[in-house]
Amino acid sequence: MYPAHRKDEAWRVNVRIQGCDLENGYLCGTMEALNVPLADTPVVTFWVGEIIDGKNYTFYTGKWEATPDDDIRHWCKFPSFAPLMSQVEADGGKSLDLSSYPFVFMRWKEQNFVNVGNDCGLTIAGFTICGFSCSDGSINGFYYDPNSSPFQKLELKSTNEGHLGFTFSSYQLQ
């Protein structure tokens, strides 16, 4: 969920991951944007995600108007992607074993607005390419939509609660 027309706006985003199926490379959740200009209330969307695992999904999107070049330009924004680049260019990453890689790469596609209409001033036409850091629990992402400003950034931070694992000030895992 990103501004339809404005380039330099930023607001707090809360993300809740509500379902995850590692076997099928699927996850889903909601995203809540707070203090959105022209919106009277926080804007909530429902999204579905693809976990890049080489089996169910590769680094090449193959839909949503994204070309392989678009994908590579976005994935290259992640330093953790650099060691995988040559194999991804060769076969989309199908031969990579990412099961023990310290980052989990994903695509999140917002499906619909939950609490507002389509005229809220935001677009959900694109999707977010993102990565979860297994070491610090952060999620970083970049929005792709050929009709929006390029490389709109999503940053979600976590805090470490010791033996309880990560808790998230910006999102929750359930």
RODO-2510 file (C-alpha; in nm, 4 decimals, decimal comma):
residues 174
     n   res          X          Y          Z
     1     m     0,0000     0,0000     0,0000
     2     y     0,1791     0,3021    -0,1267
     3     p     0,0971     0,6598    -0,2204
     4     a    -0,0654     0,6784    -0,5590
     5     h     0,0947     1,0085    -0,6573
     6     r     0,3330     1,1485    -0,3950
     7     k     0,7011     1,0569    -0,3915
     8     d     0,8510     1,1659    -0,0611
     9     e     0,5960     1,0697     0,2006
    10     a     0,6707     0,8350     0,4848
    11     w     0,4490     0,6902     0,7531
    12     r     0,4518     0,4170     1,0092
    13     v     0,3445     0,0741     0,8919
    14     n     0,2405    -0,2177     1,1105
    15     v     0,2515    -0,5628     0,9532
    16     r     0,0948    -0,8755     1,0963
    17     i     0,1824    -1,2122     0,9450
    18     q    -0,1307    -1,4185     1,0028
    19     g    -0,0523    -1,7405     0,8207
    20     c     0,2533    -1,9268     0,6981
    21     d     0,2890    -2,2540     0,5050
    22     l     0,6597    -2,3212     0,4482
    23     e     0,5959    -2,6416     0,2520
    24     n     0,4075    -2,4458    -0,0149
    25     g     0,6048    -2,1208     0,0174
    26     y     0,2981    -1,9213     0,1223
    27     l     0,2271    -1,6575     0,3825
    28     c    -0,0404    -1,3931     0,4311
    29     g    -0,1194    -1,1040     0,6559
    30     t    -0,2334    -0,7480     0,6940
    31     m    -0,0558    -0,4173     0,6578
    32     e    -0,1749    -0,1086     0,8425
    33     a    -0,0495     0,2352     0,7358
    34     l    -0,0824     0,5084     0,9985
    35     n    -0,1042     0,8849     0,9383
    36     v    -0,1663     0,8506     0,5658
    37     p    -0,2339     1,1905     0,4056
    38     l    -0,5945     1,2260     0,2862
    39     a    -0,7064     0,9277     0,4979
    40     d    -0,9173     0,9835     0,8087
    41     t    -0,8212     0,6492     0,9641
    42     p    -0,5326     0,4041     0,9368
    43     v    -0,5487     0,2170     0,6056
    44     v    -0,5458    -0,1636     0,6323
    45     t    -0,4814    -0,4034     0,3445
    46     f    -0,4766    -0,7817     0,3181
    47     w    -0,1767    -0,9335     0,1381
    48     v    -0,0550    -1,2747     0,0276
    49     g     0,3103    -1,3631     0,0045
    50     e     0,5433    -1,5958    -0,1782
    51     i     0,8507    -1,7313    -0,0013
    52     i     1,1413    -1,7628    -0,2440
    53     d     1,2514    -2,1217    -0,1899
    54     g     1,3547    -2,2363    -0,5399
    55     k     1,0836    -2,5018    -0,5319
    56     n     0,7532    -2,3146    -0,5172
    57     y     0,8797    -1,9685    -0,6107
    58     t     1,1984    -1,8318    -0,7652
    59     f     1,3500    -1,4853    -0,7706
    60     y     1,1740    -1,4178    -1,1016
    61     t     0,8192    -1,2965    -1,0434
    62     g     0,6726    -1,3817    -1,3845
    63     k     0,3572    -1,1736    -1,3251
    64     w     0,2299    -0,8357    -1,2042
    65     e     0,4057    -0,6616    -1,4955
    66     a     0,7529    -0,7430    -1,3570
    67     t     1,0237    -0,8455    -1,6023
    68     p     1,3331    -1,0472    -1,5038
    69     d     1,5344    -0,7235    -1,5317
    70     d     1,2932    -0,5489    -1,2929
    71     d     1,3310    -0,8368    -1,0480
    72     i     1,7115    -0,8335    -1,0597
    73     r     1,7230    -0,4535    -1,0133
    74     h     1,5133    -0,4888    -0,6979
    75     w     1,6860    -0,7973    -0,5553
    76     c     2,0261    -0,6279    -0,6061
    77     k     1,9210    -0,3660    -0,3492
    78     f     1,9715    -0,6376    -0,0843
    79     p     2,3391    -0,6975     0,0083
    80     s     2,2375    -1,0503     0,1136
    81     f     2,1375    -1,1234    -0,2471
    82     a     2,4862    -1,0633    -0,3945
    83     p     2,6218    -1,4166    -0,3242
    84     l     2,3186    -1,5647    -0,5042
    85     m     2,3258    -1,3429    -0,8124
    86     s     2,5116    -1,5673    -1,0583
    87     q     2,2928    -1,8691    -0,9821
    88     v     1,9746    -1,6619    -1,0031
    89     e     2,0802    -1,5286    -1,3423
    90     a     2,1489    -1,8865    -1,4547
    91     d     1,8242    -2,0546    -1,3457
    92     g     1,6178    -1,8132    -1,1370
    93     g     1,7616    -1,9710    -0,8237
    94     k     1,5889    -2,3074    -0,8768
    95     s     1,9064    -2,4968    -0,7866
    96     l     1,9798    -2,2969    -0,4703
    97     d     1,9215    -2,4500    -0,1290
    98     l     1,7948    -2,1543     0,0718
    99     s     1,6737    -2,3606     0,3694
   100     s     1,9681    -2,2570     0,5880
   101     y     2,0402    -1,9191     0,4287
   102     p     2,0425    -1,6381     0,6901
   103     f     1,7802    -1,4408     0,4959
   104     v     1,4310    -1,5350     0,3833
   105     f     1,3369    -1,3646     0,0579
   106     m     0,9693    -1,2997    -0,0192
   107     r     0,7198    -1,1152    -0,2362
   108     w     0,4103    -0,9629    -0,0771
   109     k     0,1128    -0,8715    -0,2964
   110     e    -0,1656    -0,6674    -0,1435
   111     q    -0,5020    -0,8038    -0,2541
   112     n    -0,7576    -0,5577    -0,1228
   113     f    -0,8287    -0,2740     0,1152
   114     v    -0,9861    -0,4004     0,4368
   115     n    -1,1325    -0,0874     0,5953
   116     v    -1,1399     0,1812     0,3239
   117     g    -1,2450     0,2102    -0,0377
   118     n    -1,0223     0,2121    -0,3432
   119     d    -1,0478     0,5921    -0,3507
   120     c    -0,8326     0,6362    -0,0369
   121     g    -0,5393     0,7879    -0,2276
   122     l    -0,3207     0,4765    -0,2165
   123     t    -0,2511     0,2098    -0,4729
   124     i    -0,2026    -0,1618    -0,4231
   125     a    -0,1370    -0,2357    -0,7895
   126     g     0,2255    -0,3346    -0,7303
   127     f     0,3994    -0,5707    -0,4898
   128     t     0,6811    -0,5648    -0,2346
   129     i     1,0048    -0,7579    -0,2757
   130     c     1,1373    -0,8137     0,0757
   131     g     1,3866    -0,9980     0,2902
   132     f     1,3687    -1,1183     0,6497
   133     s     1,6977    -1,1252     0,8411
   134     c     1,7161    -1,4376     1,0575
   135     s     1,9859    -1,2743     1,2725
   136     d     1,8069    -0,9568     1,3809
   137     g     1,4432    -1,0133     1,2791
   138     s     1,4234    -0,7081     1,0554
   139     i     1,2334    -0,7017     0,7281
   140     n     1,3367    -0,4685     0,4484
   141     g     1,1591    -0,4344     0,1198
   142     f     1,1130    -0,2387    -0,1999
   143     y     0,7819    -0,1755    -0,3704
   144     y     0,7527    -0,2468    -0,7413
   145     d     0,4850    -0,0896    -0,9569
   146     p     0,5744     0,0390    -1,3032
   147     n     0,3320     0,3298    -1,2494
   148     s     0,4696     0,4430    -0,9108
   149     s     0,7933     0,5959    -0,7870
   150     p     1,0694     0,3340    -0,8065
   151     f     1,2231     0,1633    -0,5044
   152     q     0,9840     0,2850    -0,2346
   153     k     1,1354     0,1365     0,0788
   154     l     0,9717    -0,0639     0,3565
   155     e     1,1666    -0,0992     0,6835
   156     l     1,0377    -0,3080     0,9729
   157     k     1,2483    -0,3424     1,2872
   158     s     1,2348    -0,5889     1,5746
   159     t     1,3717    -0,6125     1,9263
   160     n     1,5378    -0,9193     2,0757
   161     e     1,3671    -1,0546     2,3866
   162     g     1,6391    -1,3086     2,4697
   163     h     1,5029    -1,6596     2,5248
   164     l     1,1591    -1,5519     2,4002
   165     g     1,2960    -1,4693     2,0548
   166     f     1,2047    -1,1596     1,8615
   167     t     0,9197    -0,9260     1,9350
   168     f     0,8269    -0,6631     1,6884
   169     s     0,7458    -0,3012     1,7404
   170     s     0,6435    -0,2657     1,3763
   171     y     0,4937    -0,6070     1,3062
   172     q     0,3946    -0,9307     1,4727
   173     l     0,4447    -1,2926     1,3768
   174     q     0,1604    -1,5177     1,4827
***
